[in-house]
């Protein structure tokens, strides 16, 4: 019986292994380009309700893709990179017994990581396989900054296609997290039907958005991350770039007594 996506999400809650494979497609063949943030990860397991989690099978990932390192890889740790290579079977995990961690109240798109909580967006991971890189370098095709003065209510997202391939159905998606009350989320996106090699596109996004609500407090959301997607093969984006890492960008939730919240 084929399960629905909500059912799979419920099954996968809190499970690192499940989030790695439940929604991934078949691995592509031939050389590919992968863009994402490099991080050190592991498999999270717990030995009882009261014991601390244990991380086994340490490895590197680009986005949520298990990446086999080469000599230049660790230099790029915690950076946004563009890597060229090919897919390979995921390594076998030698685990004697299942040591699942206790359930926790968390959103279905939250995933435990060694450095805190990560967010798994739709479309990530892009395929169910590991990645062997032939080359990796910092990705300099993305610039995010205030539109005008730092006090501006808008931000500018500039993207240059440095992948070496034309991109189709390119989407720049800004995700917003709720400022007050429960951590709700919303998004704004811009579609670029086609972007040639070396071409540049600039899109403007608000830093703060408001959703309609009948509650006493308005639902105010602050820009939290930028996701990039495109029609896959041979270029794959597994990218959700936290805006907190953009030092030149000034973001803050408005005061509840401001025009944004009554």
RARA-V824478 format. One record per pair of residues at least 24 apart in sequence whose ideal C-beta (glycine too) atoms are under 10 Angstrom apart, sorted by the first residue. I is the first residue (numbers start at 1). J is the second residue. D is the distance in whole Angstrom. If there is no record, write none. Layout:
i=I j=J d=D
i=I j=J d=D
This chain:
i=5 j=108 d=9
i=5 j=122 d=9
i=6 j=108 d=8
i=8 j=108 d=10
i=9 j=107 d=10
i=9 j=108 d=4
i=9 j=109 d=9
i=10 j=108 d=8
i=12 j=108 d=8
i=12 j=111 d=9
i=12 j=120 d=10
i=13 j=103 d=7
i=13 j=104 d=8
i=13 j=105 d=10
i=13 j=106 d=7
i=13 j=107 d=9
i=13 j=108 d=7
i=13 j=110 d=9
i=14 j=44 d=9
i=14 j=46 d=10
i=14 j=100 d=8
i=14 j=101 d=6
i=14 j=102 d=8
i=14 j=103 d=6
i=14 j=104 d=6
i=14 j=106 d=7
i=14 j=110 d=9
i=14 j=111 d=9
i=14 j=112 d=7
i=15 j=43 d=10
i=15 j=44 d=9
i=15 j=100 d=7
i=15 j=101 d=8
i=15 j=103 d=10
i=15 j=111 d=9
i=15 j=112 d=9
i=16 j=41 d=8
i=16 j=42 d=8
i=16 j=43 d=6
i=16 j=44 d=5
i=16 j=45 d=9
i=16 j=55 d=9
i=16 j=57 d=10
i=16 j=64 d=10
i=16 j=100 d=10
i=16 j=101 d=9
i=16 j=111 d=7
i=16 j=112 d=6
i=16 j=113 d=8
i=17 j=43 d=7
i=17 j=44 d=9
i=17 j=45 d=10
i=17 j=93 d=8
i=17 j=95 d=9
i=17 j=98 d=10
i=17 j=100 d=10
i=18 j=111 d=10
i=19 j=64 d=7
i=19 j=108 d=10
i=19 j=109 d=9
i=19 j=110 d=9
i=19 j=111 d=5
i=19 j=112 d=9
i=19 j=118 d=9
i=19 j=120 d=6
i=19 j=124 d=9
i=19 j=125 d=8
i=20 j=61 d=9
i=20 j=64 d=6
i=20 j=65 d=9
i=20 j=66 d=7
i=20 j=90 d=8
i=20 j=111 d=9
i=20 j=120 d=9
i=20 j=125 d=7
i=20 j=128 d=8
i=21 j=64 d=10
i=21 j=90 d=8
i=21 j=125 d=8
i=21 j=128 d=5
i=21 j=129 d=10
i=22 j=120 d=10
i=22 j=125 d=10
i=22 j=128 d=9
i=23 j=120 d=9
i=23 j=122 d=8
i=23 j=123 d=8
i=23 j=124 d=8
i=23 j=125 d=8
i=23 j=126 d=10
i=23 j=128 d=9
i=24 j=64 d=9
i=24 j=65 d=9
i=24 j=123 d=10
i=24 j=124 d=9
i=24 j=125 d=5
i=24 j=126 d=7
i=24 j=127 d=5
i=24 j=128 d=3
i=24 j=129 d=8
i=25 j=123 d=10
i=25 j=125 d=9
i=25 j=126 d=7
i=25 j=127 d=5
i=25 j=128 d=7
i=25 j=129 d=10
i=25 j=232 d=8
i=26 j=87 d=10
i=26 j=127 d=7
i=26 j=128 d=7
i=26 j=129 d=8
i=27 j=86 d=9
i=27 j=87 d=4
i=27 j=88 d=8
i=27 j=89 d=8
i=27 j=90 d=9
i=27 j=126 d=9
i=27 j=127 d=5
i=27 j=128 d=6
i=27 j=129 d=3
i=27 j=130 d=9
i=27 j=131 d=9
i=28 j=86 d=9
i=28 j=87 d=6
i=28 j=126 d=9
i=28 j=127 d=6
i=28 j=129 d=8
i=28 j=232 d=7
i=28 j=233 d=5
i=28 j=234 d=7
i=28 j=236 d=8
i=29 j=86 d=8
i=29 j=87 d=8
i=29 j=233 d=9
i=29 j=234 d=10
i=30 j=86 d=7
i=30 j=87 d=9
i=30 j=233 d=9
i=30 j=234 d=7
i=31 j=84 d=7
i=31 j=85 d=7
i=31 j=86 d=6
i=31 j=87 d=10
i=31 j=134 d=8
i=31 j=234 d=7
i=32 j=83 d=9
i=32 j=84 d=8
i=32 j=85 d=7
i=32 j=86 d=6
i=32 j=87 d=7
i=32 j=126 d=9
i=32 j=127 d=9
i=32 j=131 d=8
i=32 j=165 d=10
i=32 j=232 d=9
i=32 j=233 d=7
i=32 j=234 d=5
i=32 j=235 d=7
i=32 j=236 d=6
i=33 j=82 d=7
i=33 j=83 d=7
i=33 j=84 d=6
i=33 j=85 d=9
i=33 j=135 d=10
i=33 j=162 d=10
i=33 j=163 d=5
i=33 j=164 d=7
i=33 j=165 d=7
i=33 j=233 d=10
i=33 j=234 d=6
i=33 j=235 d=5
i=33 j=236 d=7
i=33 j=237 d=9
i=34 j=62 d=5
i=34 j=63 d=8
i=34 j=65 d=6
i=34 j=67 d=8
i=34 j=81 d=8
i=34 j=82 d=8
i=34 j=83 d=5
i=34 j=84 d=8
i=34 j=85 d=7
i=34 j=86 d=10
i=34 j=87 d=9
i=34 j=126 d=8
i=34 j=127 d=10
i=34 j=131 d=6
i=34 j=133 d=8
i=34 j=136 d=9
i=34 j=163 d=10
i=34 j=234 d=10
i=34 j=235 d=8
i=34 j=236 d=5
i=34 j=237 d=8
i=34 j=238 d=7
i=34 j=239 d=9
i=35 j=62 d=8
i=35 j=63 d=8
i=35 j=80 d=8
i=35 j=81 d=7
i=35 j=82 d=5
i=35 j=83 d=8
i=35 j=139 d=6
i=35 j=141 d=8
i=35 j=142 d=9
i=35 j=162 d=9
i=35 j=163 d=7
i=35 j=228 d=7
i=35 j=230 d=9
i=35 j=235 d=7
i=35 j=236 d=7
i=35 j=237 d=5
i=35 j=238 d=7
i=35 j=239 d=6
i=36 j=61 d=8
i=36 j=62 d=4
i=36 j=63 d=3
i=36 j=64 d=8
i=36 j=65 d=7
i=36 j=67 d=9
i=36 j=80 d=7
i=36 j=81 d=7
i=36 j=82 d=9
i=36 j=83 d=8
i=36 j=124 d=8
i=36 j=125 d=9
i=36 j=126 d=9
i=36 j=131 d=10
i=36 j=139 d=9
i=36 j=228 d=9
i=36 j=236 d=8
i=36 j=237 d=7
i=36 j=238 d=4
i=36 j=239 d=5
i=36 j=240 d=8
i=36 j=241 d=9
i=37 j=61 d=9
i=37 j=62 d=7
i=37 j=63 d=7
i=37 j=76 d=9
i=37 j=77 d=9
i=37 j=78 d=7
i=37 j=79 d=7
i=37 j=80 d=5
i=37 j=81 d=7
i=37 j=118 d=10
i=37 j=139 d=9
i=37 j=238 d=9
i=37 j=239 d=7
i=37 j=240 d=8
i=37 j=241 d=7
i=37 j=242 d=9
i=37 j=245 d=9
i=38 j=62 d=6
i=38 j=63 d=9
i=38 j=67 d=7
i=38 j=69 d=9
i=38 j=73 d=7
i=38 j=74 d=8
i=38 j=75 d=9
i=38 j=76 d=5
i=38 j=77 d=5
i=38 j=78 d=6
i=38 j=79 d=6
i=38 j=80 d=8
i=38 j=81 d=6
i=38 j=83 d=9
i=38 j=136 d=8
i=38 j=138 d=10
i=39 j=63 d=9
i=39 j=64 d=9
i=39 j=67 d=10
i=39 j=77 d=7
i=39 j=78 d=6
i=39 j=79 d=10
i=39 j=113 d=7
i=39 j=114 d=8
i=39 j=115 d=7
i=39 j=118 d=8
i=40 j=74 d=9
i=40 j=77 d=6
i=40 j=78 d=8
i=40 j=113 d=9
i=40 j=114 d=6
i=40 j=115 d=8
i=41 j=66 d=8
i=41 j=67 d=10
i=41 j=111 d=10
i=41 j=112 d=10
i=41 j=113 d=6
i=41 j=114 d=6
i=41 j=115 d=9
i=41 j=118 d=9
i=42 j=112 d=10
i=42 j=113 d=9
i=42 j=114 d=6
i=43 j=93 d=7
i=43 j=95 d=8
i=43 j=99 d=10
i=44 j=99 d=9
i=44 j=100 d=9
i=44 j=101 d=6
i=44 j=111 d=9
i=44 j=112 d=5
i=44 j=113 d=8
i=44 j=114 d=8
i=45 j=95 d=8
i=45 j=97 d=9
i=45 j=98 d=8
i=45 j=99 d=4
i=45 j=100 d=7
i=45 j=101 d=7
i=46 j=99 d=6
i=46 j=100 d=7
i=46 j=101 d=4
i=46 j=102 d=7
i=47 j=97 d=10
i=47 j=99 d=6
i=47 j=101 d=9
i=48 j=99 d=9
i=48 j=101 d=10
i=48 j=102 d=9
i=49 j=101 d=9
i=49 j=102 d=5
i=50 j=102 d=9
i=51 j=99 d=10
i=51 j=101 d=10
i=51 j=102 d=10
i=52 j=101 d=10
i=53 j=99 d=9
i=53 j=101 d=6
i=53 j=102 d=10
i=53 j=112 d=8
i=53 j=114 d=10
i=54 j=99 d=8
i=54 j=101 d=9
i=55 j=112 d=10
i=55 j=113 d=9
i=55 j=114 d=6
i=56 j=93 d=8
i=56 j=94 d=9
i=56 j=95 d=7
i=56 j=99 d=9
i=57 j=91 d=8
i=57 j=92 d=10
i=57 j=93 d=6
i=57 j=94 d=8
i=57 j=95 d=8
i=58 j=114 d=8
i=59 j=90 d=10
i=59 j=91 d=8
i=59 j=130 d=9
i=60 j=131 d=10
i=60 j=133 d=10
i=61 j=113 d=9
i=61 j=118 d=10
i=61 j=125 d=9
i=61 j=130 d=9
i=61 j=131 d=9
i=61 j=238 d=9
i=62 j=125 d=10
i=62 j=131 d=6
i=62 j=133 d=8
i=62 j=136 d=8
i=62 j=236 d=9
i=62 j=238 d=6
i=62 j=239 d=9
i=63 j=118 d=9
i=63 j=120 d=9
i=63 j=121 d=10
i=63 j=124 d=6
i=63 j=125 d=7
i=63 j=126 d=8
i=63 j=131 d=10
i=63 j=236 d=9
i=63 j=237 d=8
i=63 j=238 d=3
i=63 j=239 d=6
i=63 j=240 d=8
i=64 j=111 d=8
i=64 j=113 d=10
i=64 j=118 d=8
i=64 j=120 d=6
i=64 j=121 d=10
i=64 j=124 d=5
i=64 j=125 d=4
i=64 j=126 d=9
i=64 j=238 d=6
i=64 j=240 d=9
i=65 j=90 d=10
i=65 j=124 d=9
i=65 j=125 d=5
i=65 j=126 d=7
i=65 j=127 d=8
i=65 j=128 d=10
i=65 j=129 d=8
i=65 j=130 d=7
i=65 j=131 d=5
i=65 j=236 d=8
i=65 j=238 d=6
i=66 j=90 d=6
i=66 j=91 d=7
i=66 j=125 d=9
i=66 j=129 d=8
i=66 j=130 d=4
i=66 j=131 d=7
i=67 j=130 d=7
i=67 j=131 d=5
i=67 j=132 d=8
i=67 j=133 d=6
i=67 j=136 d=9
i=68 j=130 d=6
i=68 j=131 d=7
i=68 j=132 d=5
i=68 j=133 d=7
i=69 j=132 d=10
i=69 j=133 d=8
i=69 j=136 d=9
i=70 j=132 d=8
i=70 j=133 d=6
i=70 j=134 d=8
i=70 j=135 d=9
i=70 j=136 d=8
i=72 j=133 d=9
i=72 j=135 d=8
i=72 j=136 d=6
i=72 j=137 d=8
i=73 j=133 d=7
i=73 j=136 d=6
i=75 j=136 d=9
i=75 j=137 d=10
i=75 j=138 d=9
i=76 j=133 d=10
i=76 j=136 d=6
i=76 j=137 d=8
i=76 j=138 d=6
i=76 j=139 d=9
i=78 j=115 d=8
i=78 j=245 d=9
i=79 j=136 d=10
i=79 j=137 d=10
i=79 j=138 d=6
i=79 j=139 d=8
i=79 j=245 d=10
i=80 j=138 d=7
i=80 j=139 d=5
i=80 j=140 d=9
i=80 j=141 d=9
i=80 j=142 d=7
i=80 j=239 d=7
i=80 j=241 d=6
i=80 j=245 d=9
i=81 j=133 d=9
i=81 j=135 d=10
i=81 j=136 d=5
i=81 j=137 d=7
i=81 j=138 d=6
i=81 j=139 d=6
i=81 j=239 d=10
i=82 j=135 d=9
i=82 j=136 d=7
i=82 j=137 d=6
i=82 j=138 d=8
i=82 j=139 d=4
i=82 j=140 d=9
i=82 j=141 d=8
i=82 j=162 d=7
i=82 j=163 d=7
i=82 j=164 d=9
i=82 j=235 d=9
i=82 j=237 d=10
i=83 j=131 d=7
i=83 j=132 d=10
i=83 j=133 d=4
i=83 j=134 d=8
i=83 j=135 d=7
i=83 j=136 d=4
i=83 j=137 d=8
i=83 j=139 d=9
i=83 j=236 d=10
i=84 j=133 d=7
i=84 j=134 d=5
i=84 j=135 d=5
i=84 j=136 d=8
i=84 j=137 d=9
i=84 j=163 d=9
i=84 j=164 d=8
i=84 j=234 d=9
i=85 j=131 d=6
i=85 j=132 d=5
i=85 j=133 d=4
i=85 j=134 d=5
i=85 j=135 d=8
i=85 j=136 d=8
i=86 j=129 d=9
i=86 j=130 d=10
i=86 j=131 d=8
i=86 j=132 d=6
i=86 j=133 d=9
i=86 j=134 d=8
i=87 j=127 d=6
i=87 j=128 d=9
i=87 j=129 d=4
i=87 j=130 d=7
i=87 j=131 d=6
i=87 j=132 d=8
i=87 j=236 d=10
i=88 j=129 d=6
i=88 j=130 d=5
i=88 j=131 d=7
i=88 j=132 d=5
i=89 j=128 d=10
i=89 j=129 d=7
i=89 j=130 d=7
i=90 j=128 d=8
i=90 j=129 d=6
i=90 j=130 d=5
i=90 j=131 d=10
i=91 j=130 d=7
i=107 j=183 d=7
i=107 j=184 d=10
i=107 j=185 d=8
i=109 j=175 d=10
i=109 j=185 d=8
i=109 j=240 d=10
i=110 j=183 d=10
i=118 j=240 d=8
i=118 j=242 d=9
i=119 j=175 d=8
i=119 j=177 d=9
i=119 j=185 d=9
i=119 j=224 d=8
i=119 j=225 d=7
i=119 j=227 d=9
i=119 j=240 d=6
i=119 j=242 d=9
i=120 j=238 d=10
i=120 j=240 d=8
i=121 j=173 d=8
i=121 j=175 d=7
i=121 j=187 d=9
i=121 j=225 d=8
i=121 j=227 d=5
i=121 j=229 d=8
i=121 j=238 d=9
i=121 j=239 d=9
i=121 j=240 d=5
i=122 j=173 d=10
i=122 j=227 d=9
i=122 j=229 d=8
i=123 j=171 d=9
i=123 j=173 d=10
i=123 j=227 d=8
i=123 j=228 d=10
i=123 j=229 d=5
i=123 j=230 d=10
i=123 j=232 d=9
i=123 j=236 d=9
i=123 j=237 d=8
i=123 j=238 d=8
i=123 j=239 d=10
i=123 j=240 d=10
i=124 j=227 d=8
i=124 j=229 d=9
i=124 j=236 d=10
i=124 j=237 d=9
i=124 j=238 d=5
i=124 j=239 d=8
i=124 j=240 d=7
i=125 j=236 d=9
i=125 j=238 d=6
i=126 j=229 d=9
i=126 j=232 d=6
i=126 j=233 d=9
i=126 j=236 d=5
i=126 j=237 d=7
i=126 j=238 d=6
i=127 j=232 d=8
i=127 j=233 d=10
i=127 j=236 d=7
i=127 j=238 d=9
i=131 j=236 d=9
i=131 j=238 d=9
i=137 j=162 d=10
i=139 j=163 d=9
i=139 j=239 d=9
i=139 j=241 d=10
i=141 j=198 d=10
i=141 j=200 d=9
i=141 j=228 d=10
i=142 j=172 d=9
i=142 j=226 d=8
i=142 j=228 d=8
i=142 j=239 d=9
i=142 j=241 d=7
i=142 j=246 d=10
i=143 j=200 d=10
i=143 j=202 d=9
i=143 j=246 d=9
i=143 j=248 d=9
i=144 j=174 d=9
i=144 j=205 d=9
i=144 j=223 d=9
i=144 j=226 d=6
i=144 j=241 d=8
i=144 j=243 d=7
i=144 j=245 d=9
i=144 j=246 d=5
i=144 j=248 d=8
i=144 j=249 d=6
i=145 j=246 d=8
i=145 j=248 d=5
i=145 j=249 d=6
i=145 j=250 d=10
i=146 j=207 d=8
i=146 j=246 d=10
i=146 j=248 d=7
i=146 j=249 d=6
i=146 j=250 d=6
i=146 j=251 d=9
i=147 j=202 d=10
i=147 j=204 d=6
i=147 j=205 d=9
i=147 j=206 d=10
i=147 j=207 d=9
i=149 j=250 d=9
i=150 j=248 d=8
i=150 j=249 d=8
i=150 j=250 d=4
i=150 j=251 d=10
i=151 j=250 d=7
i=152 j=204 d=10
i=152 j=206 d=10
i=152 j=207 d=8
i=152 j=250 d=8
i=153 j=206 d=6
i=153 j=207 d=6
i=153 j=208 d=7
i=153 j=254 d=10
i=153 j=260 d=10
i=154 j=204 d=5
i=154 j=205 d=7
i=154 j=206 d=6
i=154 j=207 d=7
i=154 j=208 d=10
i=154 j=223 d=10
i=155 j=203 d=10
i=155 j=204 d=7
i=155 j=205 d=6
i=155 j=206 d=8
i=155 j=207 d=6
i=155 j=223 d=7
i=155 j=226 d=9
i=155 j=243 d=8
i=155 j=246 d=9
i=155 j=248 d=10
i=155 j=249 d=6
i=155 j=250 d=9
i=155 j=251 d=8
i=156 j=202 d=6
i=156 j=203 d=8
i=156 j=204 d=6
i=156 j=205 d=8
i=156 j=249 d=9
i=157 j=190 d=8
i=157 j=201 d=9
i=157 j=202 d=7
i=157 j=203 d=5
i=157 j=204 d=8
i=157 j=205 d=6
i=157 j=226 d=6
i=157 j=228 d=9
i=158 j=200 d=6
i=158 j=201 d=7
i=158 j=202 d=5
i=158 j=203 d=8
i=159 j=190 d=10
i=159 j=192 d=8
i=159 j=195 d=8
i=159 j=199 d=9
i=159 j=200 d=7
i=159 j=201 d=5
i=159 j=202 d=8
i=159 j=203 d=8
i=159 j=226 d=9
i=159 j=228 d=7
i=160 j=195 d=9
i=160 j=197 d=10
i=160 j=198 d=7
i=160 j=199 d=7
i=160 j=200 d=5
i=160 j=201 d=8
i=160 j=202 d=10
i=161 j=192 d=9
i=161 j=194 d=10
i=161 j=195 d=5
i=161 j=196 d=7
i=161 j=197 d=6
i=161 j=198 d=6
i=161 j=199 d=5
i=161 j=200 d=8
i=161 j=201 d=8
i=161 j=230 d=9
i=161 j=235 d=9
i=162 j=197 d=8
i=162 j=198 d=7
i=162 j=200 d=10
i=163 j=195 d=9
i=163 j=197 d=8
i=163 j=198 d=10
i=163 j=230 d=9
i=163 j=234 d=9
i=163 j=235 d=5
i=163 j=236 d=10
i=163 j=237 d=9
i=164 j=197 d=6
i=164 j=198 d=9
i=164 j=234 d=9
i=164 j=235 d=8
i=165 j=196 d=9
i=165 j=197 d=7
i=165 j=230 d=9
i=165 j=233 d=9
i=165 j=234 d=6
i=165 j=235 d=5
i=166 j=194 d=7
i=166 j=195 d=7
i=166 j=196 d=5
i=166 j=197 d=6
i=166 j=198 d=10
i=166 j=199 d=9
i=166 j=230 d=10
i=166 j=231 d=10
i=166 j=235 d=9
i=167 j=192 d=8
i=167 j=193 d=10
i=167 j=194 d=7
i=167 j=195 d=5
i=167 j=196 d=8
i=167 j=197 d=9
i=167 j=199 d=9
i=167 j=201 d=10
i=167 j=228 d=9
i=167 j=229 d=10
i=167 j=230 d=5
i=167 j=231 d=7
i=167 j=235 d=6
i=167 j=237 d=9
i=168 j=192 d=9
i=168 j=193 d=7
i=168 j=194 d=6
i=168 j=195 d=8
i=168 j=230 d=7
i=168 j=231 d=4
i=168 j=232 d=10
i=168 j=235 d=10
i=169 j=193 d=7
i=169 j=194 d=8
i=169 j=195 d=10
i=169 j=229 d=8
i=169 j=230 d=6
i=169 j=231 d=4
i=169 j=232 d=10
i=170 j=194 d=8
i=170 j=195 d=5
i=170 j=201 d=8
i=170 j=228 d=7
i=170 j=229 d=8
i=170 j=230 d=5
i=170 j=231 d=8
i=170 j=235 d=10
i=170 j=237 d=9
i=171 j=227 d=8
i=171 j=228 d=7
i=171 j=229 d=5
i=171 j=230 d=7
i=171 j=231 d=10
i=171 j=237 d=9
i=172 j=201 d=8
i=172 j=202 d=10
i=172 j=203 d=5
i=172 j=205 d=8
i=172 j=226 d=7
i=172 j=227 d=8
i=172 j=228 d=6
i=172 j=229 d=9
i=173 j=205 d=9
i=173 j=225 d=9
i=173 j=226 d=7
i=173 j=227 d=4
i=173 j=228 d=7
i=173 j=229 d=7
i=173 j=240 d=9
i=174 j=203 d=9
i=174 j=205 d=5
i=174 j=206 d=8
i=174 j=207 d=9
i=174 j=209 d=9
i=174 j=223 d=5
i=174 j=224 d=8
i=174 j=225 d=7
i=174 j=226 d=6
i=174 j=227 d=8
i=174 j=243 d=8
i=175 j=221 d=9
i=175 j=223 d=8
i=175 j=224 d=5
i=175 j=225 d=5
i=175 j=226 d=8
i=175 j=227 d=6
i=175 j=240 d=7
i=175 j=242 d=10
i=175 j=243 d=9
i=176 j=205 d=9
i=176 j=206 d=9
i=176 j=207 d=9
i=176 j=208 d=8
i=176 j=209 d=5
i=176 j=210 d=10
i=176 j=211 d=9
i=176 j=220 d=9
i=176 j=221 d=4
i=176 j=222 d=6
i=176 j=223 d=6
i=176 j=224 d=6
i=176 j=225 d=9
i=176 j=243 d=10
i=177 j=221 d=6
i=177 j=222 d=6
i=177 j=223 d=8
i=177 j=224 d=4
i=177 j=225 d=8
i=177 j=253 d=9
i=178 j=211 d=9
i=178 j=219 d=7
i=178 j=220 d=7
i=178 j=221 d=5
i=178 j=222 d=8
i=178 j=224 d=10
i=178 j=253 d=9
i=179 j=208 d=8
i=179 j=210 d=10
i=179 j=217 d=10
i=179 j=218 d=10
i=179 j=219 d=9
i=179 j=220 d=4
i=179 j=221 d=7
i=179 j=222 d=5
i=179 j=252 d=9
i=179 j=253 d=4
i=179 j=254 d=7
i=179 j=255 d=10
i=179 j=256 d=9
i=179 j=260 d=9
i=179 j=261 d=8
i=180 j=217 d=6
i=180 j=218 d=9
i=180 j=219 d=8
i=180 j=220 d=6
i=180 j=221 d=10
i=180 j=253 d=7
i=180 j=254 d=10
i=180 j=256 d=7
i=180 j=261 d=7
i=181 j=213 d=10
i=181 j=215 d=8
i=181 j=216 d=10
i=181 j=217 d=6
i=181 j=219 d=8
i=181 j=220 d=9
i=182 j=219 d=9
i=183 j=221 d=10
i=184 j=211 d=8
i=184 j=213 d=9
i=184 j=219 d=6
i=184 j=220 d=10
i=184 j=221 d=7
i=185 j=211 d=10
i=185 j=221 d=7
i=185 j=224 d=8
i=186 j=210 d=9
i=186 j=211 d=6
i=186 j=219 d=8
i=186 j=221 d=5
i=187 j=221 d=9
i=187 j=223 d=10
i=187 j=224 d=10
i=187 j=225 d=10
i=187 j=227 d=8
i=188 j=221 d=10
i=188 j=223 d=9
i=189 j=227 d=9
i=189 j=229 d=9
i=191 j=229 d=10
i=192 j=230 d=9
i=194 j=230 d=10
i=194 j=231 d=10
i=195 j=230 d=8
i=207 j=243 d=9
i=207 j=249 d=8
i=207 j=250 d=8
i=207 j=251 d=6
i=207 j=252 d=8
i=207 j=253 d=10
i=207 j=254 d=10
i=208 j=251 d=8
i=208 j=252 d=9
i=208 j=253 d=7
i=208 j=254 d=6
i=208 j=258 d=10
i=208 j=260 d=6
i=209 j=260 d=10
i=210 j=254 d=10
i=210 j=260 d=6
i=210 j=261 d=9
i=216 j=262 d=8
i=217 j=256 d=7
i=217 j=261 d=6
i=217 j=262 d=8
i=218 j=254 d=10
i=218 j=256 d=9
i=218 j=259 d=10
i=218 j=260 d=7
i=218 j=261 d=5
i=218 j=262 d=6
i=219 j=261 d=9
i=220 j=253 d=6
i=220 j=254 d=6
i=220 j=256 d=8
i=220 j=258 d=9
i=220 j=260 d=5
i=220 j=261 d=6
i=221 j=253 d=9
i=222 j=251 d=6
i=222 j=252 d=7
i=222 j=253 d=5
i=222 j=254 d=9
i=223 j=249 d=8
i=223 j=251 d=6
i=224 j=251 d=9
